[in-house]
Amino acid sequence: MNQMLLGAIGMASFVIGLFFLKFWRKTGDRFFLFFASAFGLEGVNRVVLGLFQGSDEHEPLLYLIRLLSFLLILAAIVDKNRTGRRDRRAESNGER
């Protein structure tokens, strides 16, 4: 049962990553690329966890992959906020 749930979570992560990839292709916004990468990594993490019988969720390598995916999400949020601040500053100065 545990492996089936890990597979379902992995598949859902890949599908969500594909949606974000589609939005990135339409808009060219790096925010969506960061999120697509994060969900792709999370999908890989869940599939690897489900494939290896002796794997534990708290193994350092699997934990680091999950940490990297969360750091990508955090980087996307920080990058989006910095980009928005620069755009507003340019608009207030009359640039475009």
C-alpha positions in Angstrom: 0.0 0.0 0.0 2.8 2.4 0.9 4.5 1.9 -2.5 1.2 2.5 -4.3 0.8 5.8 -2.5 4.4 6.8 -3.2 3.8 6.1 -6.9 0.6 8.2 -6.9 2.4 11.1 -5.2 5.2 10.7 -7.7 2.9 10.7 -10.6 1.0 13.7 -9.3 4.2 15.6 -8.8 5.3 14.9 -12.4 1.9 16.1 -13.7 2.0 19.3 -11.7 5.6 19.8 -13.0 4.3 19.4 -16.5 1.6 22.0 -15.9 4.2 24.5 -14.6 6.4 23.7 -17.6 3.5 24.5 -19.9 2.9 27.8 -18.2 6.6 28.6 -18.4 6.6 28.0 -22.2 3.6 30.3 -22.6 4.9 33.2 -20.4 8.7 32.7 -20.3 8.5 33.5 -16.5 11.3 31.8 -14.5 8.9 31.4 -11.6 7.1 28.6 -13.4 10.4 27.0 -14.5 11.6 26.9 -10.8 8.3 25.3 -9.8 8.4 22.8 -12.6 11.9 21.8 -11.6 10.9 21.5 -7.9 8.0 19.3 -8.6 10.0 17.2 -11.0 12.6 16.6 -8.3 9.9 15.8 -5.8 8.5 13.2 -8.3 11.9 11.6 -8.7 12.3 11.5 -5.0 9.0 9.7 -4.5 9.6 7.2 -7.2 13.1 6.4 -5.9 11.7 6.0 -2.4 9.0 3.6 -3.7 11.4 1.5 -5.9 13.9 0.7 -3.2 12.5 -1.6 -0.6 15.0 -0.7 2.1 14.7 3.1 1.5 13.7 5.2 4.4 12.3 8.7 4.0 14.9 10.0 6.4 18.0 8.8 4.4 20.3 11.8 3.8 20.3 11.6 0.0 16.5 11.5 -0.2 16.2 14.2 2.4 18.7 16.4 0.4 16.7 15.9 -2.8 13.5 17.0 -1.0 15.4 19.9 0.6 16.6 21.0 -2.9 13.1 21.0 -4.2 11.9 23.2 -1.4 14.9 25.5 -1.9 13.9 25.9 -5.5 10.4 26.9 -4.5 11.9 29.5 -2.1 14.2 30.8 -4.8 11.3 31.2 -7.2 9.4 33.2 -4.6 12.4 35.4 -3.8 13.2 35.9 -7.5 9.6 36.8 -8.3 9.5 39.4 -5.6 12.8 41.0 -6.6 11.7 41.1 -10.2 8.4 42.7 -9.3 10.2 45.4 -7.2 12.6 46.3 -10.1 9.6 46.5 -12.5 7.7 48.8 -10.2 10.8 51.0 -9.7 11.3 51.3 -13.5 7.7 52.2 -14.0 7.8 54.9 -11.4 10.9 56.4 -13.1 9.1 56.5 -16.4 11.1 53.7 -18.0 9.6 51.0 -20.0 
